[in-house]
Amino acid sequence: MRCTLNYSEFPPINIFKKVLESCPQSAILFASLWKLKQKSMKVSIRKTAINSMFLISRTLFRNHLLALGRIDLISFKELEDDFLIDFLDDDGK
């Protein structure tokens, strides 16, 4: 029996290829965040949920976000209890 995947939950190939070429260590986090994003292309992550949701430390989470921000795929704001993440379009806006 073959299981089909819902590819609408994955980032577009040109964007994901950019992640894999520039910061491959952040690829799994990027794909996970992409699945969580809202229609407004935003996602909010509670700091207390990072360890259980992504199985990484808050420091590593922040470092991966910084790497994705350097290649203009996301912008994020770190608040006291949350990370607010915006996905940017191809123009970096």
mmCIF file as gemmi writes it, N, C-alpha and C atoms, coordinates in Angstrom:
data_model
loop_
_atom_site.group_PDB
_atom_site.id
_atom_site.type_symbol
_atom_site.label_atom_id
_atom_site.label_alt_id
_atom_site.label_comp_id
_atom_site.label_asym_id
_atom_site.label_entity_id
_atom_site.label_seq_id
_atom_site.pdbx_PDB_ins_code
_atom_site.Cartn_x
_atom_site.Cartn_y
_atom_site.Cartn_z
_atom_site.occupancy
_atom_site.B_iso_or_equiv
_atom_site.pdbx_formal_charge
_atom_site.auth_seq_id
_atom_site.auth_asym_id
_atom_site.pdbx_PDB_model_num
ATOM 1 N N . MET Axp A 1 ? 0.841 -1.174 0 1 0 ? 1 A 1
ATOM 2 C CA . MET Axp A 1 ? 0 0 0 1 0 ? 1 A 1
ATOM 3 C C . MET Axp A 1 ? 0.889 1.241 0 1 0 ? 1 A 1
ATOM 4 N N . ARG Axp A 2 ? 0.606 2.148 -0.877 1 0 ? 2 A 1
ATOM 5 C CA . ARG Axp A 2 ? 1.386 3.372 -1.01 1 0 ? 2 A 1
ATOM 6 C C . ARG Axp A 2 ? 0.651 4.522 -0.325 1 0 ? 2 A 1
ATOM 7 N N . CYS Axp A 3 ? 1.405 5.301 0.436 1 0 ? 3 A 1
ATOM 8 C CA . CYS Axp A 3 ? 0.852 6.448 1.15 1 0 ? 3 A 1
ATOM 9 C C . CYS Axp A 3 ? 1.227 7.721 0.393 1 0 ? 3 A 1
ATOM 10 N N . THR Axp A 4 ? 0.256 8.548 0.087 1 0 ? 4 A 1
ATOM 11 C CA . THR Axp A 4 ? 0.549 9.797 -0.603 1 0 ? 4 A 1
ATOM 12 C C . THR Axp A 4 ? 0.712 10.918 0.412 1 0 ? 4 A 1
ATOM 13 N N . LEU Axp A 5 ? 1.593 11.827 0.106 1 0 ? 5 A 1
ATOM 14 C CA . LEU Axp A 5 ? 1.851 12.961 0.988 1 0 ? 5 A 1
ATOM 15 C C . LEU Axp A 5 ? 1.127 14.192 0.485 1 0 ? 5 A 1
ATOM 16 N N . ASN Axp A 6 ? 0.763 15.046 1.395 1 0 ? 6 A 1
ATOM 17 C CA . ASN Axp A 6 ? 0.144 16.315 1.042 1 0 ? 6 A 1
ATOM 18 C C . ASN Axp A 6 ? 1.262 17.345 0.86 1 0 ? 6 A 1
ATOM 19 N N . TYR Axp A 7 ? 1.668 17.562 -0.369 1 0 ? 7 A 1
ATOM 20 C CA . TYR Axp A 7 ? 2.795 18.444 -0.632 1 0 ? 7 A 1
ATOM 21 C C . TYR Axp A 7 ? 2.47 19.92 -0.433 1 0 ? 7 A 1
ATOM 22 N N . SER Axp A 8 ? 1.212 20.252 -0.238 1 0 ? 8 A 1
ATOM 23 C CA . SER Axp A 8 ? 0.867 21.648 0.031 1 0 ? 8 A 1
ATOM 24 C C . SER Axp A 8 ? 1.395 22.09 1.391 1 0 ? 8 A 1
ATOM 25 N N . GLU Axp A 9 ? 1.751 21.144 2.25 1 0 ? 9 A 1
ATOM 26 C CA . GLU Axp A 9 ? 2.284 21.472 3.568 1 0 ? 9 A 1
ATOM 27 C C . GLU Axp A 9 ? 3.781 21.749 3.528 1 0 ? 9 A 1
ATOM 28 N N . PHE Axp A 10 ? 4.43 21.513 2.402 1 0 ? 10 A 1
ATOM 29 C CA . PHE Axp A 10 ? 5.865 21.705 2.293 1 0 ? 10 A 1
ATOM 30 C C . PHE Axp A 10 ? 6.172 23.052 1.644 1 0 ? 10 A 1
ATOM 31 N N . PRO Axp A 11 ? 7.332 23.625 1.947 1 0 ? 11 A 1
ATOM 32 C CA . PRO Axp A 11 ? 7.709 24.89 1.291 1 0 ? 11 A 1
ATOM 33 C C . PRO Axp A 11 ? 7.912 24.668 -0.21 1 0 ? 11 A 1
ATOM 34 N N . PRO Axp A 12 ? 7.731 25.716 -1.004 1 0 ? 12 A 1
ATOM 35 C CA . PRO Axp A 12 ? 8.012 25.602 -2.441 1 0 ? 12 A 1
ATOM 36 C C . PRO Axp A 12 ? 9.461 25.155 -2.671 1 0 ? 12 A 1
ATOM 37 N N . ILE Axp A 13 ? 9.677 24.393 -3.706 1 0 ? 13 A 1
ATOM 38 C CA . ILE Axp A 13 ? 10.984 23.783 -3.938 1 0 ? 13 A 1
ATOM 39 C C . ILE Axp A 13 ? 12.091 24.823 -4.096 1 0 ? 13 A 1
ATOM 40 N N . ASN Axp A 14 ? 11.82 25.937 -4.759 1 0 ? 14 A 1
ATOM 41 C CA . ASN Axp A 14 ? 12.876 26.944 -4.948 1 0 ? 14 A 1
ATOM 42 C C . ASN Axp A 14 ? 13.307 27.56 -3.615 1 0 ? 14 A 1
ATOM 43 N N . ILE Axp A 15 ? 12.372 27.729 -2.694 1 0 ? 15 A 1
ATOM 44 C CA . ILE Axp A 15 ? 12.706 28.27 -1.382 1 0 ? 15 A 1
ATOM 45 C C . ILE Axp A 15 ? 13.44 27.224 -0.548 1 0 ? 15 A 1
ATOM 46 N N . PHE Axp A 16 ? 12.939 25.994 -0.566 1 0 ? 16 A 1
ATOM 47 C CA . PHE Axp A 16 ? 13.574 24.946 0.225 1 0 ? 16 A 1
ATOM 48 C C . PHE Axp A 16 ? 14.981 24.645 -0.288 1 0 ? 16 A 1
ATOM 49 N N . LYS Axp A 17 ? 15.171 24.733 -1.595 1 0 ? 17 A 1
ATOM 50 C CA . LYS Axp A 17 ? 16.505 24.532 -2.177 1 0 ? 17 A 1
ATOM 51 C C . LYS Axp A 17 ? 17.469 25.6 -1.663 1 0 ? 17 A 1
ATOM 52 N N . LYS Axp A 18 ? 16.986 26.834 -1.542 1 0 ? 18 A 1
ATOM 53 C CA . LYS Axp A 18 ? 17.811 27.921 -1.008 1 0 ? 18 A 1
ATOM 54 C C . LYS Axp A 18 ? 18.24 27.617 0.43 1 0 ? 18 A 1
ATOM 55 N N . VAL Axp A 19 ? 17.326 27.07 1.222 1 0 ? 19 A 1
ATOM 56 C CA . VAL Axp A 19 ? 17.656 26.694 2.6 1 0 ? 19 A 1
ATOM 57 C C . VAL Axp A 19 ? 18.711 25.592 2.6 1 0 ? 19 A 1
ATOM 58 N N . LEU Axp A 20 ? 18.513 24.579 1.786 1 0 ? 20 A 1
ATOM 59 C CA . LEU Axp A 20 ? 19.448 23.452 1.744 1 0 ? 20 A 1
ATOM 60 C C . LEU Axp A 20 ? 20.839 23.878 1.283 1 0 ? 20 A 1
ATOM 61 N N . GLU Axp A 21 ? 20.909 24.818 0.367 1 0 ? 21 A 1
ATOM 62 C CA . GLU Axp A 21 ? 22.209 25.276 -0.136 1 0 ? 21 A 1
ATOM 63 C C . GLU Axp A 21 ? 22.902 26.22 0.842 1 0 ? 21 A 1
ATOM 64 N N . SER Axp A 22 ? 22.142 27.053 1.537 1 0 ? 22 A 1
ATOM 65 C CA . SER Axp A 22 ? 22.735 28.096 2.374 1 0 ? 22 A 1
ATOM 66 C C . SER Axp A 22 ? 22.918 27.692 3.835 1 0 ? 22 A 1
ATOM 67 N N . CYS Axp A 23 ? 21.944 27.029 4.387 1 0 ? 23 A 1
ATOM 68 C CA . CYS Axp A 23 ? 22.032 26.637 5.803 1 0 ? 23 A 1
ATOM 69 C C . CYS Axp A 23 ? 21.3 25.311 6.012 1 0 ? 23 A 1
ATOM 70 N N . PRO Axp A 24 ? 21.889 24.227 5.539 1 0 ? 24 A 1
ATOM 71 C CA . PRO Axp A 24 ? 21.202 22.926 5.604 1 0 ? 24 A 1
ATOM 72 C C . PRO Axp A 24 ? 20.832 22.488 7.012 1 0 ? 24 A 1
ATOM 73 N N . GLN Axp A 25 ? 21.571 22.94 8.015 1 0 ? 25 A 1
ATOM 74 C CA . GLN Axp A 25 ? 21.262 22.557 9.382 1 0 ? 25 A 1
ATOM 75 C C . GLN Axp A 25 ? 19.931 23.145 9.851 1 0 ? 25 A 1
ATOM 76 N N . SER Axp A 26 ? 19.422 24.154 9.162 1 0 ? 26 A 1
ATOM 77 C CA . SER Axp A 26 ? 18.151 24.789 9.527 1 0 ? 26 A 1
ATOM 78 C C . SER Axp A 26 ? 16.979 24.277 8.705 1 0 ? 26 A 1
ATOM 79 N N . ALA Axp A 27 ? 17.207 23.343 7.804 1 0 ? 27 A 1
ATOM 80 C CA . ALA Axp A 27 ? 16.172 22.891 6.872 1 0 ? 27 A 1
ATOM 81 C C . ALA Axp A 27 ? 14.986 22.232 7.566 1 0 ? 27 A 1
ATOM 82 N N . ILE Axp A 28 ? 15.243 21.381 8.527 1 0 ? 28 A 1
ATOM 83 C CA . ILE Axp A 28 ? 14.138 20.695 9.201 1 0 ? 28 A 1
ATOM 84 C C . ILE Axp A 28 ? 13.295 21.693 9.989 1 0 ? 28 A 1
ATOM 85 N N . LEU Axp A 29 ? 13.953 22.631 10.661 1 0 ? 29 A 1
ATOM 86 C CA . LEU Axp A 29 ? 13.207 23.65 11.39 1 0 ? 29 A 1
ATOM 87 C C . LEU Axp A 29 ? 12.37 24.492 10.428 1 0 ? 29 A 1
ATOM 88 N N . PHE Axp A 30 ? 12.95 24.884 9.289 1 0 ? 30 A 1
ATOM 89 C CA . PHE Axp A 30 ? 12.215 25.693 8.316 1 0 ? 30 A 1
ATOM 90 C C . PHE Axp A 30 ? 10.971 24.954 7.824 1 0 ? 30 A 1
ATOM 91 N N . ALA Axp A 31 ? 11.119 23.683 7.481 1 0 ? 31 A 1
ATOM 92 C CA . ALA Axp A 31 ? 9.967 22.9 7.013 1 0 ? 31 A 1
ATOM 93 C C . ALA Axp A 31 ? 8.918 22.769 8.113 1 0 ? 31 A 1
ATOM 94 N N . SER Axp A 32 ? 9.346 22.59 9.345 1 0 ? 32 A 1
ATOM 95 C CA . SER Axp A 32 ? 8.412 22.474 10.465 1 0 ? 32 A 1
ATOM 96 C C . SER Axp A 32 ? 7.658 23.782 10.699 1 0 ? 32 A 1
ATOM 97 N N . LEU Axp A 33 ? 8.376 24.891 10.639 1 0 ? 33 A 1
ATOM 98 C CA . LEU Axp A 33 ? 7.728 26.194 10.81 1 0 ? 33 A 1
ATOM 99 C C . LEU Axp A 33 ? 6.765 26.476 9.656 1 0 ? 33 A 1
ATOM 100 N N . TRP Axp A 34 ? 7.135 26.055 8.454 1 0 ? 34 A 1
ATOM 101 C CA . TRP Axp A 34 ? 6.286 26.276 7.276 1 0 ? 34 A 1
ATOM 102 C C . TRP Axp A 34 ? 4.934 25.586 7.473 1 0 ? 34 A 1
ATOM 103 N N . LYS Axp A 35 ? 4.958 24.389 8.042 1 0 ? 35 A 1
ATOM 104 C CA . LYS Axp A 35 ? 3.715 23.661 8.274 1 0 ? 35 A 1
ATOM 105 C C . LYS Axp A 35 ? 2.845 24.344 9.329 1 0 ? 35 A 1
ATOM 106 N N . LEU Axp A 36 ? 3.453 25.097 10.233 1 0 ? 36 A 1
ATOM 107 C CA . LEU Axp A 36 ? 2.722 25.76 11.31 1 0 ? 36 A 1
ATOM 108 C C . LEU Axp A 36 ? 2.228 27.155 10.943 1 0 ? 36 A 1
ATOM 109 N N . LYS Axp A 37 ? 2.703 27.702 9.843 1 0 ? 37 A 1
ATOM 110 C CA . LYS Axp A 37 ? 2.388 29.096 9.503 1 0 ? 37 A 1
ATOM 111 C C . LYS Axp A 37 ? 0.894 29.284 9.24 1 0 ? 37 A 1
ATOM 112 N N . GLN Axp A 38 ? 0.455 30.497 9.482 1 0 ? 38 A 1
ATOM 113 C CA . GLN Axp A 38 ? -0.931 30.869 9.222 1 0 ? 38 A 1
ATOM 114 C C . GLN Axp A 38 ? -1.025 31.426 7.809 1 0 ? 38 A 1
ATOM 115 N N . LYS Axp A 39 ? -2.228 31.741 7.382 1 0 ? 39 A 1
ATOM 116 C CA . LYS Axp A 39 ? -2.412 32.317 6.043 1 0 ? 39 A 1
ATOM 117 C C . LYS Axp A 39 ? -1.697 33.65 5.909 1 0 ? 39 A 1
ATOM 118 N N . SER Axp A 40 ? -1.502 34.33 7.024 1 0 ? 40 A 1
ATOM 119 C CA . SER Axp A 40 ? -0.808 35.615 7.011 1 0 ? 40 A 1
ATOM 120 C C . SER Axp A 40 ? 0.709 35.444 6.915 1 0 ? 40 A 1
ATOM 121 N N . MET Axp A 41 ? 1.17 34.192 6.764 1 0 ? 41 A 1
ATOM 122 C CA . MET Axp A 41 ? 2.598 33.855 6.653 1 0 ? 41 A 1
ATOM 123 C C . MET Axp A 41 ? 3.339 34.182 7.945 1 0 ? 41 A 1
ATOM 124 N N . LYS Axp A 42 ? 2.645 34.026 9.078 1 0 ? 42 A 1
ATOM 125 C CA . LYS Axp A 42 ? 3.246 34.29 10.389 1 0 ? 42 A 1
ATOM 126 C C . LYS Axp A 42 ? 3.039 33.082 11.282 1 0 ? 42 A 1
ATOM 127 N N . VAL Axp A 43 ? 3.926 32.945 12.242 1 0 ? 43 A 1
ATOM 128 C CA . VAL Axp A 43 ? 3.783 31.9 13.243 1 0 ? 43 A 1
ATOM 129 C C . VAL Axp A 43 ? 4.345 32.426 14.561 1 0 ? 43 A 1
ATOM 130 N N . SER Axp A 44 ? 3.69 32.054 15.632 1 0 ? 44 A 1
ATOM 131 C CA . SER Axp A 44 ? 4.135 32.425 16.969 1 0 ? 44 A 1
ATOM 132 C C . SER Axp A 44 ? 4.455 31.141 17.715 1 0 ? 44 A 1
ATOM 133 N N . ILE Axp A 45 ? 5.635 31.087 18.308 1 0 ? 45 A 1
ATOM 134 C CA . ILE Axp A 45 ? 6.067 29.899 19.037 1 0 ? 45 A 1
ATOM 135 C C . ILE Axp A 45 ? 6.361 30.294 20.482 1 0 ? 45 A 1
ATOM 136 N N . ARG Axp A 46 ? 5.719 29.618 21.416 1 0 ? 46 A 1
ATOM 137 C CA . ARG Axp A 46 ? 6.005 29.848 22.833 1 0 ? 46 A 1
ATOM 138 C C . ARG Axp A 46 ? 7.381 29.285 23.146 1 0 ? 46 A 1
ATOM 139 N N . LYS Axp A 47 ? 8.17 30.03 23.899 1 0 ? 47 A 1
ATOM 140 C CA . LYS Axp A 47 ? 9.515 29.569 24.253 1 0 ? 47 A 1
ATOM 141 C C . LYS Axp A 47 ? 9.475 28.273 25.047 1 0 ? 47 A 1
ATOM 142 N N . THR Axp A 48 ? 8.455 28.112 25.874 1 0 ? 48 A 1
ATOM 143 C CA . THR Axp A 48 ? 8.366 26.898 26.684 1 0 ? 48 A 1
ATOM 144 C C . THR Axp A 48 ? 8.045 25.663 25.841 1 0 ? 48 A 1
ATOM 145 N N . ALA Axp A 49 ? 7.553 25.855 24.616 1 0 ? 49 A 1
ATOM 146 C CA . ALA Axp A 49 ? 7.175 24.729 23.758 1 0 ? 49 A 1
ATOM 147 C C . ALA Axp A 49 ? 8.287 24.305 22.803 1 0 ? 49 A 1
ATOM 148 N N . ILE Axp A 50 ? 9.348 25.07 22.706 1 0 ? 50 A 1
ATOM 149 C CA . ILE Axp A 50 ? 10.395 24.787 21.714 1 0 ? 50 A 1
ATOM 150 C C . ILE Axp A 50 ? 11.013 23.415 21.91 1 0 ? 50 A 1
ATOM 151 N N . ASN Axp A 51 ? 11.378 23.081 23.132 1 0 ? 51 A 1
ATOM 152 C CA . ASN Axp A 51 ? 12.035 21.793 23.385 1 0 ? 51 A 1
ATOM 153 C C . ASN Axp A 51 ? 11.161 20.62 22.972 1 0 ? 51 A 1
ATOM 154 N N . SER Axp A 52 ? 9.897 20.656 23.301 1 0 ? 52 A 1
ATOM 155 C CA . SER Axp A 52 ? 9.015 19.525 22.984 1 0 ? 52 A 1
ATOM 156 C C . SER Axp A 52 ? 8.568 19.519 21.525 1 0 ? 52 A 1
ATOM 157 N N . MET Axp A 53 ? 8.38 20.68 20.913 1 0 ? 53 A 1
ATOM 158 C CA . MET Axp A 53 ? 7.917 20.739 19.524 1 0 ? 53 A 1
ATOM 159 C C . MET Axp A 53 ? 9.008 20.409 18.519 1 0 ? 53 A 1
ATOM 160 N N . PHE Axp A 54 ? 10.209 20.922 18.766 1 0 ? 54 A 1
ATOM 161 C CA . PHE Axp A 54 ? 11.275 20.813 17.77 1 0 ? 54 A 1
ATOM 162 C C . PHE Axp A 54 ? 12.457 19.96 18.23 1 0 ? 54 A 1
ATOM 163 N N . LEU Axp A 55 ? 12.433 19.535 19.484 1 0 ? 55 A 1
ATOM 164 C CA . LEU Axp A 55 ? 13.478 18.681 20.059 1 0 ? 55 A 1
ATOM 165 C C . LEU Axp A 55 ? 14.869 19.322 19.974 1 0 ? 55 A 1
ATOM 166 N N . ILE Axp A 56 ? 14.892 20.646 20.132 1 0 ? 56 A 1
ATOM 167 C CA . ILE Axp A 56 ? 16.157 21.377 20.184 1 0 ? 56 A 1
ATOM 168 C C . ILE Axp A 56 ? 16.065 22.415 21.298 1 0 ? 56 A 1
ATOM 169 N N . SER Axp A 57 ? 17.217 22.93 21.7 1 0 ? 57 A 1
ATOM 170 C CA . SER Axp A 57 ? 17.234 23.949 22.754 1 0 ? 57 A 1
ATOM 171 C C . SER Axp A 57 ? 16.784 25.305 22.204 1 0 ? 57 A 1
ATOM 172 N N . ARG Axp A 58 ? 16.445 26.206 23.099 1 0 ? 58 A 1
ATOM 173 C CA . ARG Axp A 58 ? 16.061 27.561 22.678 1 0 ? 58 A 1
ATOM 174 C C . ARG Axp A 58 ? 17.214 28.274 21.984 1 0 ? 58 A 1
ATOM 175 N N . THR Axp A 59 ? 18.423 28.042 22.454 1 0 ? 59 A 1
ATOM 176 C CA . THR Axp A 59 ? 19.592 28.681 21.842 1 0 ? 59 A 1
ATOM 177 C C . THR Axp A 59 ? 19.787 28.192 20.411 1 0 ? 59 A 1
ATOM 178 N N . LEU Axp A 60 ? 19.686 26.902 20.202 1 0 ? 60 A 1
ATOM 179 C CA . LEU Axp A 60 ? 19.826 26.351 18.854 1 0 ? 60 A 1
ATOM 180 C C . LEU Axp A 60 ? 18.679 26.821 17.961 1 0 ? 60 A 1
ATOM 181 N N . PHE Axp A 61 ? 17.469 26.898 18.508 1 0 ? 61 A 1
ATOM 182 C CA . PHE Axp A 61 ? 16.312 27.417 17.769 1 0 ? 61 A 1
ATOM 183 C C . PHE Axp A 61 ? 16.591 28.84 17.295 1 0 ? 61 A 1
ATOM 184 N N . ARG Axp A 62 ? 17.06 29.681 18.209 1 0 ? 62 A 1
ATOM 185 C CA . ARG Axp A 62 ? 17.38 31.073 17.874 1 0 ? 62 A 1
ATOM 186 C C . ARG Axp A 62 ? 18.475 31.141 16.807 1 0 ? 62 A 1
ATOM 187 N N . ASN Axp A 63 ? 19.502 30.303 16.937 1 0 ? 63 A 1
ATOM 188 C CA . ASN Axp A 63 ? 20.592 30.3 15.959 1 0 ? 63 A 1
ATOM 189 C C . ASN Axp A 63 ? 20.106 29.891 14.57 1 0 ? 63 A 1
ATOM 190 N N . HIS Axp A 64 ? 19.211 28.92 14.506 1 0 ? 64 A 1
ATOM 191 C CA . HIS Axp A 64 ? 18.641 28.52 13.215 1 0 ? 64 A 1
ATOM 192 C C . HIS Axp A 64 ? 17.789 29.645 12.623 1 0 ? 64 A 1
ATOM 193 N N . LEU Axp A 65 ? 17.035 30.34 13.472 1 0 ? 65 A 1
ATOM 194 C CA . LEU Axp A 65 ? 16.255 31.481 12.984 1 0 ? 65 A 1
ATOM 195 C C . LEU Axp A 65 ? 17.168 32.57 12.433 1 0 ? 65 A 1
ATOM 196 N N . LEU Axp A 66 ? 18.268 32.826 13.118 1 0 ? 66 A 1
ATOM 197 C CA . LEU Axp A 66 ? 19.227 33.825 12.628 1 0 ? 66 A 1
ATOM 198 C C . LEU Axp A 66 ? 19.774 33.436 11.261 1 0 ? 66 A 1
ATOM 199 N N . ALA Axp A 67 ? 20.095 32.152 11.08 1 0 ? 67 A 1
ATOM 200 C CA . ALA Axp A 67 ? 20.608 31.677 9.788 1 0 ? 67 A 1
ATOM 201 C C . ALA Axp A 67 ? 19.562 31.862 8.691 1 0 ? 67 A 1
ATOM 202 N N . LEU Axp A 68 ? 18.313 31.548 8.982 1 0 ? 68 A 1
ATOM 203 C CA . LEU Axp A 68 ? 17.245 31.729 7.995 1 0 ? 68 A 1
ATOM 204 C C . LEU Axp A 68 ? 16.992 33.211 7.719 1 0 ? 68 A 1
ATOM 205 N N . GLY Axp A 69 ? 17.184 34.04 8.713 1 0 ? 69 A 1
ATOM 206 C CA . GLY Axp A 69 ? 17.031 35.483 8.523 1 0 ? 69 A 1
ATOM 207 C C . GLY Axp A 69 ? 18.133 36.077 7.656 1 0 ? 69 A 1
ATOM 208 N N . ARG Axp A 70 ? 19.342 35.527 7.784 1 0 ? 70 A 1
ATOM 209 C CA . ARG Axp A 70 ? 20.464 36.033 6.97 1 0 ? 70 A 1
ATOM 210 C C . ARG Axp A 70 ? 20.267 35.788 5.482 1 0 ? 70 A 1
ATOM 211 N N . ILE Axp A 71 ? 19.492 34.77 5.13 1 0 ? 71 A 1
ATOM 212 C CA . ILE Axp A 71 ? 19.247 34.521 3.699 1 0 ? 71 A 1
ATOM 213 C C . ILE Axp A 71 ? 17.873 35.054 3.279 1 0 ? 71 A 1
ATOM 214 N N . ASP Axp A 72 ? 17.324 35.945 4.089 1 0 ? 72 A 1
ATOM 215 C CA . ASP Axp A 72 ? 16.092 36.686 3.785 1 0 ? 72 A 1
ATOM 216 C C . ASP Axp A 72 ? 14.872 35.806 3.539 1 0 ? 72 A 1
ATOM 217 N N . LEU Axp A 73 ? 14.729 34.73 4.322 1 0 ? 73 A 1
ATOM 218 C CA . LEU Axp A 73 ? 13.533 33.902 4.215 1 0 ? 73 A 1
ATOM 219 C C . LEU Axp A 73 ? 12.536 34.195 5.324 1 0 ? 73 A 1
ATOM 220 N N . ILE Axp A 74 ? 13.053 34.651 6.467 1 0 ? 74 A 1
ATOM 221 C CA . ILE Axp A 74 ? 12.183 34.982 7.593 1 0 ? 74 A 1
ATOM 222 C C . ILE Axp A 74 ? 12.686 36.251 8.264 1 0 ? 74 A 1
ATOM 223 N N . SER Axp A 75 ? 11.819 36.836 9.028 1 0 ? 75 A 1
ATOM 224 C CA . SER Axp A 75 ? 12.229 37.836 10.012 1 0 ? 75 A 1
ATOM 225 C C . SER Axp A 75 ? 11.562 37.392 11.311 1 0 ? 75 A 1
ATOM 226 N N . PHE Axp A 76 ? 12.185 37.692 12.427 1 0 ? 76 A 1
ATOM 227 C CA . PHE Axp A 76 ? 11.586 37.273 13.684 1 0 ? 76 A 1
ATOM 228 C C . PHE Axp A 76 ? 11.873 38.285 14.764 1 0 ? 76 A 1
ATOM 229 N N . LYS Axp A 77 ? 11.011 38.239 15.759 1 0 ? 77 A 1
ATOM 230 C CA . LYS Axp A 77 ? 11.152 39.09 16.929 1 0 ? 77 A 1
ATOM 231 C C . LYS Axp A 77 ? 11.089 38.176 18.142 1 0 ? 77 A 1
ATOM 232 N N . GLU Axp A 78 ? 12.061 38.335 19.015 1 0 ? 78 A 1
ATOM 233 C CA . GLU Axp A 78 ? 12.072 37.543 20.242 1 0 ? 78 A 1
ATOM 234 C C . GLU Axp A 78 ? 11.48 38.382 21.362 1 0 ? 78 A 1
ATOM 235 N N . LEU Axp A 79 ? 10.378 37.903 21.899 1 0 ? 79 A 1
ATOM 236 C CA . LEU Axp A 79 ? 9.732 38.555 23.03 1 0 ? 79 A 1
ATOM 237 C C . LEU Axp A 79 ? 10.069 37.785 24.303 1 0 ? 79 A 1
ATOM 238 N N . GLU Axp A 80 ? 9.541 38.221 25.407 1 0 ? 80 A 1
ATOM 239 C CA . GLU Axp A 80 ? 9.857 37.577 26.683 1 0 ? 80 A 1
ATOM 240 C C . GLU Axp A 80 ? 9.438 36.104 26.704 1 0 ? 80 A 1
ATOM 241 N N . ASP Axp A 81 ? 8.243 35.81 26.171 1 0 ? 81 A 1
ATOM 242 C CA . ASP Axp A 81 ? 7.721 34.441 26.227 1 0 ? 81 A 1
ATOM 243 C C . ASP Axp A 81 ? 7.568 33.768 24.864 1 0 ? 81 A 1
ATOM 244 N N . ASP Axp A 82 ? 7.741 34.515 23.773 1 0 ? 82 A 1
ATOM 245 C CA . ASP Axp A 82 ? 7.442 33.994 22.441 1 0 ? 82 A 1
ATOM 246 C C . ASP Axp A 82 ? 8.501 34.396 21.425 1 0 ? 82 A 1
ATOM 247 N N . PHE Axp A 83 ? 8.488 33.662 20.324 1 0 ? 83 A 1
ATOM 248 C CA . PHE Axp A 83 ? 9.171 34.079 19.1 1 0 ? 83 A 1
ATOM 249 C C . PHE Axp A 83 ? 8.07 34.359 18.085 1 0 ? 83 A 1
ATOM 250 N N . LEU Axp A 84 ? 8.067 35.541 17.49 1 0 ? 84 A 1
ATOM 251 C CA . LEU Axp A 84 ? 7.14 35.886 16.425 1 0 ? 84 A 1
ATOM 252 C C . LEU Axp A 84 ? 7.903 35.829 15.106 1 0 ? 84 A 1
ATOM 253 N N . ILE Axp A 85 ? 7.476 34.964 14.211 1 0 ? 85 A 1
ATOM 254 C CA . ILE Axp A 85 ? 8.213 34.693 12.985 1 0 ? 85 A 1
ATOM 255 C C . ILE Axp A 85 ? 7.346 35.057 11.793 1 0 ? 85 A 1
ATOM 256 N N . ASP Axp A 86 ? 7.907 35.846 10.877 1 0 ? 86 A 1
ATOM 257 C CA . ASP Axp A 86 ? 7.25 36.218 9.621 1 0 ? 86 A 1
ATOM 258 C C . ASP Axp A 86 ? 8.018 35.597 8.467 1 0 ? 86 A 1
ATOM 259 N N . PHE Axp A 87 ? 7.303 34.91 7.583 1 0 ? 87 A 1
ATOM 260 C CA . PHE Axp A 87 ? 7.936 34.416 6.369 1 0 ? 87 A 1
ATOM 261 C C . PHE Axp A 87 ? 7.944 35.532 5.347 1 0 ? 87 A 1
ATOM 262 N N . LEU Axp A 88 ? 9.08 35.739 4.703 1 0 ? 88 A 1
ATOM 263 C CA . LEU Axp A 88 ? 9.241 36.806 3.723 1 0 ? 88 A 1
ATOM 264 C C . LEU Axp A 88 ? 9.039 36.258 2.327 1 0 ? 88 A 1
ATOM 265 N N . ASP Axp A 89 ? 8.631 37.128 1.413 1 0 ? 89 A 1
ATOM 266 C CA . ASP Axp A 89 ? 8.492 36.678 0.018 1 0 ? 89 A 1
ATOM 267 C C . ASP Axp A 89 ? 9.848 36.678 -0.66 1 0 ? 89 A 1
ATOM 268 N N . ASP Axp A 90 ? 9.888 36.372 -1.926 1 0 ? 90 A 1
ATOM 269 C CA . ASP Axp A 90 ? 11.153 36.261 -2.653 1 0 ? 90 A 1
ATOM 270 C C . ASP Axp A 90 ? 11.942 37.563 -2.682 1 0 ? 90 A 1
ATOM 271 N N . ASP Axp A 91 ? 11.267 38.69 -2.476 1 0 ? 91 A 1
ATOM 272 C CA . ASP Axp A 91 ? 11.94 39.98 -2.474 1 0 ? 91 A 1
ATOM 273 C C . ASP Axp A 91 ? 12.496 40.349 -1.103 1 0 ? 91 A 1
ATOM 274 N N . GLY Axp A 92 ? 12.293 39.485 -0.109 1 0 ? 92 A 1
ATOM 275 C CA . GLY Axp A 92 ? 12.754 39.782 1.245 1 0 ? 92 A 1
ATOM 276 C C . GLY Axp A 92 ? 11.856 40.751 1.973 1 0 ? 92 A 1
ATOM 277 N N . LYS Axp A 93 ? 10.566 40.824 1.586 1 0 ? 93 A 1
ATOM 278 C CA . LYS Axp A 93 ? 9.618 41.77 2.224 1 0 ? 93 A 1
ATOM 279 C C . LYS Axp A 93 ? 8.559 41.016 2.986 1 0 ? 93 A 1
